Amino acid sequence: MSAAADDTAGDLPVRDVGLNLAGVGGLQESAAAQNVKARQAVSRVNRKELEDRFLRLHDENILLKQHAHKQEDKIKRF
């Protein structure tokens, strides 16, 4: 009986987990665990520094969007 089970074992679907930042075989954290860690990291930073980081990221985002639009316009012209 075990021989029949072994013959079909290769036919079972297997989920490919791929590589993650932790390396091969590392377990990925759940979204809830990542949220908790993010909240803890934010709570350690003072308000002024958070505002500065936000504004810097916001400005960078605007510049990246402008650059992307320029690139799209160039592509359209070609």
PDB file with one MODEL, atoms N, CA, C and O in Angstrom:
MODEL        1
ATOM      1  N   MET A   1       0.808  -1.189   0.000  1.00  0.00           N
ATOM      2  CA  MET A   1       0.000   0.000   0.000  1.00  0.00           C
ATOM      3  C   MET A   1       0.856   1.259   0.000  1.00  0.00           C
ATOM      4  O   MET A   1       0.500   2.242  -0.651  1.00  0.00           O
ATOM      5  N   SER A   2       1.942   1.250   0.694  1.00  0.00           N
ATOM      6  CA  SER A   2       2.773   2.439   0.740  1.00  0.00           C
ATOM      7  C   SER A   2       3.413   2.719  -0.615  1.00  0.00           C
ATOM      8  O   SER A   2       3.746   3.866  -0.913  1.00  0.00           O
ATOM      9  N   ALA A   3       3.588   1.689  -1.438  1.00  0.00           N
ATOM     10  CA  ALA A   3       4.168   1.895  -2.767  1.00  0.00           C
ATOM     11  C   ALA A   3       3.225   2.728  -3.627  1.00  0.00           C
ATOM     12  O   ALA A   3       3.695   3.570  -4.392  1.00  0.00           O
ATOM     13  N   ALA A   4       1.907   2.524  -3.529  1.00  0.00           N
ATOM     14  CA  ALA A   4       0.946   3.296  -4.304  1.00  0.00           C
ATOM     15  C   ALA A   4       0.950   4.755  -3.864  1.00  0.00           C
ATOM     16  O   ALA A   4       0.842   5.660  -4.692  1.00  0.00           O
ATOM     17  N   ALA A   5       1.075   4.980  -2.563  1.00  0.00           N
ATOM     18  CA  ALA A   5       1.101   6.347  -2.048  1.00  0.00           C
ATOM     19  C   ALA A   5       2.366   7.059  -2.520  1.00  0.00           C
ATOM     20  O   ALA A   5       2.337   8.252  -2.823  1.00  0.00           O
ATOM     21  N   ASP A   6       3.472   6.323  -2.579  1.00  0.00           N
ATOM     22  CA  ASP A   6       4.719   6.927  -3.026  1.00  0.00           C
ATOM     23  C   ASP A   6       4.668   7.267  -4.518  1.00  0.00           C
ATOM     24  O   ASP A   6       5.251   8.268  -4.937  1.00  0.00           O
ATOM     25  N   ASP A   7       3.983   6.453  -5.326  1.00  0.00           N
ATOM     26  CA  ASP A   7       3.899   6.710  -6.758  1.00  0.00           C
ATOM     27  C   ASP A   7       3.131   8.005  -7.049  1.00  0.00           C
ATOM     28  O   ASP A   7       3.451   8.706  -8.008  1.00  0.00           O
ATOM     29  N   THR A   8       2.150   8.321  -6.254  1.00  0.00           N
ATOM     30  CA  THR A   8       1.340   9.514  -6.507  1.00  0.00           C
ATOM     31  C   THR A   8       1.881  10.751  -5.798  1.00  0.00           C
ATOM     32  O   THR A   8       1.405  11.861  -6.035  1.00  0.00           O
ATOM     33  N   ALA A   9       2.863  10.568  -4.939  1.00  0.00           N
ATOM     34  CA  ALA A   9       3.394  11.699  -4.179  1.00  0.00           C
ATOM     35  C   ALA A   9       3.982  12.757  -5.112  1.00  0.00           C
ATOM     36  O   ALA A   9       3.903  13.947  -4.810  1.00  0.00           O
ATOM     37  N   GLY A  10       4.565  12.353  -6.227  1.00  0.00           N
ATOM     38  CA  GLY A  10       5.144  13.304  -7.160  1.00  0.00           C
ATOM     39  C   GLY A  10       4.100  14.093  -7.915  1.00  0.00           C
ATOM     40  O   GLY A  10       4.424  15.129  -8.494  1.00  0.00           O
ATOM     41  N   ASP A  11       2.859  13.642  -7.931  1.00  0.00           N
ATOM     42  CA  ASP A  11       1.805  14.314  -8.669  1.00  0.00           C
ATOM     43  C   ASP A  11       1.110  15.405  -7.870  1.00  0.00           C
ATOM     44  O   ASP A  11       0.305  16.154  -8.425  1.00  0.00           O
ATOM     45  N   LEU A  12       1.398  15.510  -6.599  1.00  0.00           N
ATOM     46  CA  LEU A  12       0.742  16.509  -5.760  1.00  0.00           C
ATOM     47  C   LEU A  12       1.270  17.901  -6.092  1.00  0.00           C
ATOM     48  O   LEU A  12       2.467  18.064  -6.330  1.00  0.00           O
ATOM     49  N   PRO A  13       0.397  18.908  -6.112  1.00  0.00           N
ATOM     50  CA  PRO A  13       0.867  20.269  -6.390  1.00  0.00           C
ATOM     51  C   PRO A  13       1.736  20.770  -5.247  1.00  0.00           C
ATOM     52  O   PRO A  13       1.487  20.484  -4.075  1.00  0.00           O
ATOM     53  N   VAL A  14       2.750  21.516  -5.616  1.00  0.00           N
ATOM     54  CA  VAL A  14       3.678  22.057  -4.630  1.00  0.00           C
ATOM     55  C   VAL A  14       3.738  23.556  -4.825  1.00  0.00           C
ATOM     56  O   VAL A  14       3.899  24.042  -5.944  1.00  0.00           O
ATOM     57  N   ARG A  15       3.609  24.279  -3.739  1.00  0.00           N
ATOM     58  CA  ARG A  15       3.672  25.736  -3.814  1.00  0.00           C
ATOM     59  C   ARG A  15       5.133  26.170  -3.808  1.00  0.00           C
ATOM     60  O   ARG A  15       5.910  25.742  -2.954  1.00  0.00           O
ATOM     61  N   ASP A  16       5.504  27.020  -4.760  1.00  0.00           N
ATOM     62  CA  ASP A  16       6.852  27.543  -4.847  1.00  0.00           C
ATOM     63  C   ASP A  16       6.921  28.804  -4.009  1.00  0.00           C
ATOM     64  O   ASP A  16       6.280  29.804  -4.330  1.00  0.00           O
ATOM     65  N   VAL A  17       7.694  28.761  -2.939  1.00  0.00           N
ATOM     66  CA  VAL A  17       7.785  29.917  -2.063  1.00  0.00           C
ATOM     67  C   VAL A  17       8.845  30.893  -2.533  1.00  0.00           C
ATOM     68  O   VAL A  17       8.822  32.057  -2.134  1.00  0.00           O
ATOM     69  N   GLY A  18       9.756  30.461  -3.353  1.00  0.00           N
ATOM     70  CA  GLY A  18      10.775  31.346  -3.903  1.00  0.00           C
ATOM     71  C   GLY A  18      11.714  31.870  -2.834  1.00  0.00           C
ATOM     72  O   GLY A  18      11.731  31.378  -1.705  1.00  0.00           O
ATOM     73  N   LEU A  19      12.495  32.874  -3.203  1.00  0.00           N
ATOM     74  CA  LEU A  19      13.433  33.486  -2.272  1.00  0.00           C
ATOM     75  C   LEU A  19      12.796  34.707  -1.645  1.00  0.00           C
ATOM     76  O   LEU A  19      12.015  35.413  -2.284  1.00  0.00           O
ATOM     77  N   ASN A  20      13.130  34.948  -0.409  1.00  0.00           N
ATOM     78  CA  ASN A  20      12.678  36.167   0.240  1.00  0.00           C
ATOM     79  C   ASN A  20      13.883  36.894   0.801  1.00  0.00           C
ATOM     80  O   ASN A  20      15.010  36.422   0.650  1.00  0.00           O
ATOM     81  N   LEU A  21      13.675  38.017   1.435  1.00  0.00           N
ATOM     82  CA  LEU A  21      14.789  38.806   1.943  1.00  0.00           C
ATOM     83  C   LEU A  21      15.541  38.097   3.061  1.00  0.00           C
ATOM     84  O   LEU A  21      16.715  38.383   3.296  1.00  0.00           O
ATOM     85  N   ALA A  22      14.880  37.180   3.749  1.00  0.00           N
ATOM     86  CA  ALA A  22      15.533  36.473   4.843  1.00  0.00           C
ATOM     87  C   ALA A  22      16.474  35.398   4.319  1.00  0.00           C
ATOM     88  O   ALA A  22      17.281  34.868   5.081  1.00  0.00           O
ATOM     89  N   GLY A  23      16.388  35.070   3.048  1.00  0.00           N
ATOM     90  CA  GLY A  23      17.258  34.052   2.477  1.00  0.00           C
ATOM     91  C   GLY A  23      16.475  32.804   2.153  1.00  0.00           C
ATOM     92  O   GLY A  23      15.254  32.759   2.299  1.00  0.00           O
ATOM     93  N   VAL A  24      17.187  31.803   1.715  1.00  0.00           N
ATOM     94  CA  VAL A  24      16.546  30.561   1.319  1.00  0.00           C
ATOM     95  C   VAL A  24      15.992  29.859   2.556  1.00  0.00           C
ATOM     96  O   VAL A  24      16.693  29.702   3.556  1.00  0.00           O
ATOM     97  N   GLY A  25      14.741  29.441   2.481  1.00  0.00           N
ATOM     98  CA  GLY A  25      14.131  28.688   3.564  1.00  0.00           C
ATOM     99  C   GLY A  25      13.623  29.537   4.713  1.00  0.00           C
ATOM    100  O   GLY A  25      13.018  28.997   5.639  1.00  0.00           O
ATOM    101  N   GLY A  26      13.843  30.840   4.693  1.00  0.00           N
ATOM    102  CA  GLY A  26      13.348  31.699   5.764  1.00  0.00           C
ATOM    103  C   GLY A  26      11.851  31.903   5.628  1.00  0.00           C
ATOM    104  O   GLY A  26      11.325  31.988   4.518  1.00  0.00           O
ATOM    105  N   LEU A  27      11.181  31.979   6.739  1.00  0.00           N
ATOM    106  CA  LEU A  27       9.740  32.186   6.713  1.00  0.00           C
ATOM    107  C   LEU A  27       9.441  33.664   6.587  1.00  0.00           C
ATOM    108  O   LEU A  27      10.072  34.490   7.246  1.00  0.00           O
ATOM    109  N   GLN A  28       8.481  33.999   5.741  1.00  0.00           N
ATOM    110  CA  GLN A  28       8.085  35.387   5.597  1.00  0.00           C
ATOM    111  C   GLN A  28       7.153  35.756   6.736  1.00  0.00           C
ATOM    112  O   GLN A  28       6.342  34.950   7.191  1.00  0.00           O
ATOM    113  N   GLU A  29       7.289  36.991   7.183  1.00  0.00           N
ATOM    114  CA  GLU A  29       6.435  37.454   8.272  1.00  0.00           C
ATOM    115  C   GLU A  29       5.042  37.752   7.748  1.00  0.00           C
ATOM    116  O   GLU A  29       4.869  38.128   6.589  1.00  0.00           O
ATOM    117  N   SER A  30       4.071  37.586   8.596  1.00  0.00           N
ATOM    118  CA  SER A  30       2.707  37.902   8.199  1.00  0.00           C
ATOM    119  C   SER A  30       2.544  39.414   8.115  1.00  0.00           C
ATOM    120  O   SER A  30       3.347  40.166   8.667  1.00  0.00           O
ATOM    121  N   ALA A  31       1.514  39.845   7.429  1.00  0.00           N
ATOM    122  CA  ALA A  31       1.261  41.275   7.279  1.00  0.00           C
ATOM    123  C   ALA A  31       1.008  41.916   8.643  1.00  0.00           C
ATOM    124  O   ALA A  31       1.435  43.044   8.887  1.00  0.00           O
ATOM    125  N   ALA A  32       0.329  41.213   9.513  1.00  0.00           N
ATOM    126  CA  ALA A  32       0.047  41.756  10.847  1.00  0.00           C
ATOM    127  C   ALA A  32       1.346  41.973  11.621  1.00  0.00           C
ATOM    128  O   ALA A  32       1.505  42.995  12.289  1.00  0.00           O
ATOM    129  N   ALA A  33       2.264  41.029  11.538  1.00  0.00           N
ATOM    130  CA  ALA A  33       3.540  41.163  12.245  1.00  0.00           C
ATOM    131  C   ALA A  33       4.351  42.323  11.673  1.00  0.00           C
ATOM    132  O   ALA A  33       5.010  43.051  12.416  1.00  0.00           O
ATOM    133  N   GLN A  34       4.303  42.492  10.358  1.00  0.00           N
ATOM    134  CA  GLN A  34       5.013  43.609   9.739  1.00  0.00           C
ATOM    135  C   GLN A  34       4.409  44.935  10.170  1.00  0.00           C
ATOM    136  O   GLN A  34       5.135  45.902  10.402  1.00  0.00           O
ATOM    137  N   ASN A  35       3.073  44.992  10.280  1.00  0.00           N
ATOM    138  CA  ASN A  35       2.404  46.218  10.724  1.00  0.00           C
ATOM    139  C   ASN A  35       2.801  46.581  12.139  1.00  0.00           C
ATOM    140  O   ASN A  35       3.032  47.751  12.446  1.00  0.00           O
ATOM    141  N   VAL A  36       2.881  45.583  12.999  1.00  0.00           N
ATOM    142  CA  VAL A  36       3.260  45.828  14.390  1.00  0.00           C
ATOM    143  C   VAL A  36       4.676  46.384  14.446  1.00  0.00           C
ATOM    144  O   VAL A  36       4.944  47.343  15.170  1.00  0.00           O
ATOM    145  N   LYS A  37       5.583  45.781  13.682  1.00  0.00           N
ATOM    146  CA  LYS A  37       6.967  46.265  13.683  1.00  0.00           C
ATOM    147  C   LYS A  37       7.052  47.685  13.138  1.00  0.00           C
ATOM    148  O   LYS A  37       7.814  48.503  13.653  1.00  0.00           O
ATOM    149  N   ALA A  38       6.276  47.982  12.102  1.00  0.00           N
ATOM    150  CA  ALA A  38       6.288  49.324  11.530  1.00  0.00           C
ATOM    151  C   ALA A  38       5.775  50.338  12.539  1.00  0.00           C
ATOM    152  O   ALA A  38       6.343  51.421  12.671  1.00  0.00           O
ATOM    153  N   ARG A  39       4.712  50.003  13.250  1.00  0.00           N
ATOM    154  CA  ARG A  39       4.173  50.924  14.263  1.00  0.00           C
ATOM    155  C   ARG A  39       5.179  51.164  15.376  1.00  0.00           C
ATOM    156  O   ARG A  39       5.318  52.288  15.857  1.00  0.00           O
ATOM    157  N   GLN A  40       5.879  50.115  15.789  1.00  0.00           N
ATOM    158  CA  GLN A  40       6.877  50.266  16.839  1.00  0.00           C
ATOM    159  C   GLN A  40       8.015  51.166  16.371  1.00  0.00           C
ATOM    160  O   GLN A  40       8.511  51.994  17.136  1.00  0.00           O
ATOM    161  N   ALA A  41       8.430  51.005  15.113  1.00  0.00           N
ATOM    162  CA  ALA A  41       9.511  51.831  14.579  1.00  0.00           C
ATOM    163  C   ALA A  41       9.081  53.288  14.505  1.00  0.00           C
ATOM    164  O   ALA A  41       9.868  54.183  14.812  1.00  0.00           O
ATOM    165  N   VAL A  42       7.843  53.530  14.102  1.00  0.00           N
ATOM    166  CA  VAL A  42       7.340  54.903  13.996  1.00  0.00           C
ATOM    167  C   VAL A  42       7.210  55.525  15.374  1.00  0.00           C
ATOM    168  O   VAL A  42       7.480  56.714  15.542  1.00  0.00           O
ATOM    169  N   SER A  43       6.804  54.748  16.354  1.00  0.00           N
ATOM    170  CA  SER A  43       6.605  55.309  17.688  1.00  0.00           C
ATOM    171  C   SER A  43       7.926  55.728  18.331  1.00  0.00           C
ATOM    172  O   SER A  43       7.921  56.536  19.260  1.00  0.00           O
ATOM    173  N   ARG A  44       9.043  55.204  17.863  1.00  0.00           N
ATOM    174  CA  ARG A  44      10.340  55.560  18.427  1.00  0.00           C
ATOM    175  C   ARG A  44      10.897  56.859  17.843  1.00  0.00           C
ATOM    176  O   ARG A  44      11.845  57.422  18.390  1.00  0.00           O
ATOM    177  N   VAL A  45      10.324  57.336  16.744  1.00  0.00           N
ATOM    178  CA  VAL A  45      10.830  58.535  16.074  1.00  0.00           C
ATOM    179  C   VAL A  45       9.975  59.725  16.495  1.00  0.00           C
ATOM    180  O   VAL A  45       8.752  59.621  16.590  1.00  0.00           O
ATOM    181  N   ASN A  46      10.631  60.856  16.746  1.00  0.00           N
ATOM    182  CA  ASN A  46       9.856  62.019  17.173  1.00  0.00           C
ATOM    183  C   ASN A  46       9.078  62.615  16.000  1.00  0.00           C
ATOM    184  O   ASN A  46       9.362  62.329  14.837  1.00  0.00           O
ATOM    185  N   ARG A  47       8.098  63.444  16.328  1.00  0.00           N
ATOM    186  CA  ARG A  47       7.169  63.972  15.337  1.00  0.00           C
ATOM    187  C   ARG A  47       7.876  64.812  14.271  1.00  0.00           C
ATOM    188  O   ARG A  47       7.556  64.696  13.088  1.00  0.00           O
ATOM    189  N   LYS A  48       8.822  65.644  14.668  1.00  0.00           N
ATOM    190  CA  LYS A  48       9.524  66.512  13.715  1.00  0.00           C
ATOM    191  C   LYS A  48      10.269  65.683  12.671  1.00  0.00           C
ATOM    192  O   LYS A  48      10.220  65.986  11.479  1.00  0.00           O
ATOM    193  N   GLU A  49      10.947  64.652  13.119  1.00  0.00           N
ATOM    194  CA  GLU A  49      11.686  63.802  12.180  1.00  0.00           C
ATOM    195  C   GLU A  49      10.729  63.061  11.247  1.00  0.00           C
ATOM    196  O   GLU A  49      11.014  62.916  10.058  1.00  0.00           O
ATOM    197  N   LEU A  50       9.591  62.589  11.778  1.00  0.00           N
ATOM    198  CA  LEU A  50       8.594  61.941  10.930  1.00  0.00           C
ATOM    199  C   LEU A  50       8.060  62.903   9.869  1.00  0.00           C
ATOM    200  O   LEU A  50       7.900  62.523   8.710  1.00  0.00           O
ATOM    201  N   GLU A  51       7.787  64.142  10.261  1.00  0.00           N
ATOM    202  CA  GLU A  51       7.307  65.138   9.307  1.00  0.00           C
ATOM    203  C   GLU A  51       8.345  65.392   8.223  1.00  0.00           C
ATOM    204  O   GLU A  51       8.011  65.484   7.042  1.00  0.00           O
ATOM    205  N   ASP A  52       9.617  65.505   8.635  1.00  0.00           N
ATOM    206  CA  ASP A  52      10.693  65.727   7.668  1.00  0.00           C
ATOM    207  C   ASP A  52      10.795  64.560   6.690  1.00  0.00           C
ATOM    208  O   ASP A  52      10.919  64.762   5.482  1.00  0.00           O
ATOM    209  N   ARG A  53      10.744  63.346   7.217  1.00  0.00           N
ATOM    210  CA  ARG A  53      10.809  62.158   6.344  1.00  0.00           C
ATOM    211  C   ARG A  53       9.629  62.115   5.376  1.00  0.00           C
ATOM    212  O   ARG A  53       9.791  61.813   4.194  1.00  0.00           O
ATOM    213  N   PHE A  54       8.437  62.424   5.896  1.00  0.00           N
ATOM    214  CA  PHE A  54       7.246  62.406   5.053  1.00  0.00           C
ATOM    215  C   PHE A  54       7.368  63.417   3.921  1.00  0.00           C
ATOM    216  O   PHE A  54       7.116  63.096   2.759  1.00  0.00           O
ATOM    217  N   LEU A  55       7.757  64.644   4.270  1.00  0.00           N
ATOM    218  CA  LEU A  55       7.865  65.687   3.248  1.00  0.00           C
ATOM    219  C   LEU A  55       8.945  65.351   2.220  1.00  0.00           C
ATOM    220  O   LEU A  55       8.770  65.601   1.028  1.00  0.00           O
ATOM    221  N   ARG A  56      10.057  64.787   2.681  1.00  0.00           N
ATOM    222  CA  ARG A  56      11.123  64.392   1.765  1.00  0.00           C
ATOM    223  C   ARG A  56      10.637  63.307   0.806  1.00  0.00           C
ATOM    224  O   ARG A  56      10.891  63.373  -0.397  1.00  0.00           O
ATOM    225  N   LEU A  57       9.937  62.310   1.346  1.00  0.00           N
ATOM    226  CA  LEU A  57       9.403  61.243   0.502  1.00  0.00           C
ATOM    227  C   LEU A  57       8.331  61.760  -0.453  1.00  0.00           C
ATOM    228  O   LEU A  57       8.254  61.329  -1.604  1.00  0.00           O
ATOM    229  N   HIS A  58       7.515  62.677   0.029  1.00  0.00           N
ATOM    230  CA  HIS A  58       6.471  63.271  -0.814  1.00  0.00           C
ATOM    231  C   HIS A  58       7.089  64.030  -1.987  1.00  0.00           C
ATOM    232  O   HIS A  58       6.654  63.883  -3.129  1.00  0.00           O
ATOM    233  N   ASP A  59       8.108  64.841  -1.697  1.00  0.00           N
ATOM    234  CA  ASP A  59       8.798  65.578  -2.759  1.00  0.00           C
ATOM    235  C   ASP A  59       9.466  64.635  -3.750  1.00  0.00           C
ATOM    236  O   ASP A  59       9.410  64.850  -4.961  1.00  0.00           O
ATOM    237  N   GLU A  60      10.098  63.592  -3.228  1.00  0.00           N
ATOM    238  CA  GLU A  60      10.741  62.607  -4.100  1.00  0.00           C
ATOM    239  C   GLU A  60       9.711  61.911  -4.985  1.00  0.00           C
ATOM    240  O   GLU A  60       9.964  61.658  -6.163  1.00  0.00           O
ATOM    241  N   ASN A  61       8.571  61.610  -4.421  1.00  0.00           N
ATOM    242  CA  ASN A  61       7.501  60.960  -5.177  1.00  0.00           C
ATOM    243  C   ASN A  61       7.022  61.856  -6.318  1.00  0.00           C
ATOM    244  O   ASN A  61       6.802  61.385  -7.434  1.00  0.00           O
ATOM    245  N   ILE A  62       6.863  63.139  -6.034  1.00  0.00           N
ATOM    246  CA  ILE A  62       6.433  64.078  -7.072  1.00  0.00           C
ATOM    247  C   ILE A  62       7.468  64.142  -8.195  1.00  0.00           C
ATOM    248  O   ILE A  62       7.114  64.124  -9.373  1.00  0.00           O
ATOM    249  N   LEU A  63       8.759  64.218  -7.821  1.00  0.00           N
ATOM    250  CA  LEU A  63       9.814  64.261  -8.834  1.00  0.00           C
ATOM    251  C   LEU A  63       9.835  62.992  -9.681  1.00  0.00           C
ATOM    252  O   LEU A  63      10.021  63.056 -10.896  1.00  0.00           O
ATOM    253  N   LEU A  64       9.645  61.849  -9.046  1.00  0.00           N
ATOM    254  CA  LEU A  64       9.625  60.586  -9.784  1.00  0.00           C
ATOM    255  C   LEU A  64       8.445  60.518 -10.746  1.00  0.00           C
ATOM    256  O   LEU A  64       8.578  60.020 -11.864  1.00  0.00           O
ATOM    257  N   LYS A  65       7.296  61.018 -10.311  1.00  0.00           N
ATOM    258  CA  LYS A  65       6.129  61.044 -11.194  1.00  0.00           C
ATOM    259  C   LYS A  65       6.370  61.947 -12.390  1.00  0.00           C
ATOM    260  O   LYS A  65       6.017  61.601 -13.517  1.00  0.00           O
ATOM    261  N   GLN A  66       6.971  63.108 -12.147  1.00  0.00           N
ATOM    262  CA  GLN A  66       7.279  64.015 -13.245  1.00  0.00           C
ATOM    263  C   GLN A  66       8.242  63.361 -14.233  1.00  0.00           C
ATOM    264  O   GLN A  66       8.063  63.463 -15.447  1.00  0.00           O
ATOM    265  N   HIS A  67       9.244  62.701 -13.712  1.00  0.00           N
ATOM    266  CA  HIS A  67      10.215  62.022 -14.574  1.00  0.00           C
ATOM    267  C   HIS A  67       9.537  60.909 -15.378  1.00  0.00           C
ATOM    268  O   HIS A  67       9.815  60.733 -16.564  1.00  0.00           O
ATOM    269  N   ALA A  68       8.653  60.168 -14.727  1.00  0.00           N
ATOM    270  CA  ALA A  68       7.935  59.091 -15.419  1.00  0.00           C
ATOM    271  C   ALA A  68       7.077  59.652 -16.545  1.00  0.00           C
ATOM    272  O   ALA A  68       7.010  59.061 -17.622  1.00  0.00           O
ATOM    273  N   HIS A  69       6.423  60.781 -16.311  1.00  0.00           N
ATOM    274  CA  HIS A  69       5.604  61.402 -17.358  1.00  0.00           C
ATOM    275  C   HIS A  69       6.472  61.862 -18.531  1.00  0.00           C
ATOM    276  O   HIS A  69       6.083  61.721 -19.691  1.00  0.00           O
ATOM    277  N   LYS A  70       7.649  62.411 -18.224  1.00  0.00           N
ATOM    278  CA  LYS A  70       8.569  62.820 -19.290  1.00  0.00           C
ATOM    279  C   LYS A  70       9.003  61.608 -20.115  1.00  0.00           C
ATOM    280  O   LYS A  70       9.051  61.665 -21.344  1.00  0.00           O
ATOM    281  N   GLN A  71       9.316  60.516 -19.425  1.00  0.00           N
ATOM    282  CA  GLN A  71       9.731  59.298 -20.128  1.00  0.00           C
ATOM    283  C   GLN A  71       8.598  58.764 -21.001  1.00  0.00           C
ATOM    284  O   GLN A  71       8.832  58.327 -22.128  1.00  0.00           O
ATOM    285  N   GLU A  72       7.370  58.799 -20.480  1.00  0.00           N
ATOM    286  CA  GLU A  72       6.218  58.329 -21.260  1.00  0.00           C
ATOM    287  C   GLU A  72       6.010  59.203 -22.489  1.00  0.00           C
ATOM    288  O   GLU A  72       5.682  58.694 -23.561  1.00  0.00           O
ATOM    289  N   ASP A  73       6.196  60.509 -22.346  1.00  0.00           N
ATOM    290  CA  ASP A  73       6.072  61.412 -23.489  1.00  0.00           C
ATOM    291  C   ASP A  73       7.128  61.110 -24.542  1.00  0.00           C
ATOM    292  O   ASP A  73       6.832  61.119 -25.737  1.00  0.00           O
ATOM    293  N   LYS A  74       8.362  60.843 -24.108  1.00  0.00           N
ATOM    294  CA  LYS A  74       9.425  60.490 -25.051  1.00  0.00           C
ATOM    295  C   LYS A  74       9.085  59.204 -25.794  1.00  0.00           C
ATOM    296  O   LYS A  74       9.286  59.097 -27.004  1.00  0.00           O
ATOM    297  N   ILE A  75       8.571  58.238 -25.056  1.00  0.00           N
ATOM    298  CA  ILE A  75       8.209  56.945 -25.668  1.00  0.00           C
ATOM    299  C   ILE A  75       7.102  57.155 -26.695  1.00  0.00           C
ATOM    300  O   ILE A  75       7.134  56.551 -27.767  1.00  0.00           O
ATOM    301  N   LYS A  76       6.133  57.997 -26.385  1.00  0.00           N
ATOM    302  CA  LYS A  76       5.047  58.275 -27.330  1.00  0.00           C
ATOM    303  C   LYS A  76       5.566  58.918 -28.599  1.00  0.00           C
ATOM    304  O   LYS A  76       5.081  58.628 -29.693  1.00  0.00           O
ATOM    305  N   ARG A  77       6.560  59.799 -28.455  1.00  0.00           N
ATOM    306  CA  ARG A  77       7.123  60.463 -29.638  1.00  0.00           C
ATOM    307  C   ARG A  77       7.854  59.476 -30.545  1.00  0.00           C
ATOM    308  O   ARG A  77       7.859  59.651 -31.764  1.00  0.00           O
ATOM    309  N   PHE A  78       8.465  58.455 -29.978  1.00  0.00           N
ATOM    310  CA  PHE A  78       9.151  57.443 -30.781  1.00  0.00           C
ATOM    311  C   PHE A  78       8.130  56.551 -31.405  1.00  0.00           C
ATOM    312  O   PHE A  78       8.483  55.620 -32.130  1.00  0.00           O
TER     313      PHE A  78
ENDMDL
END
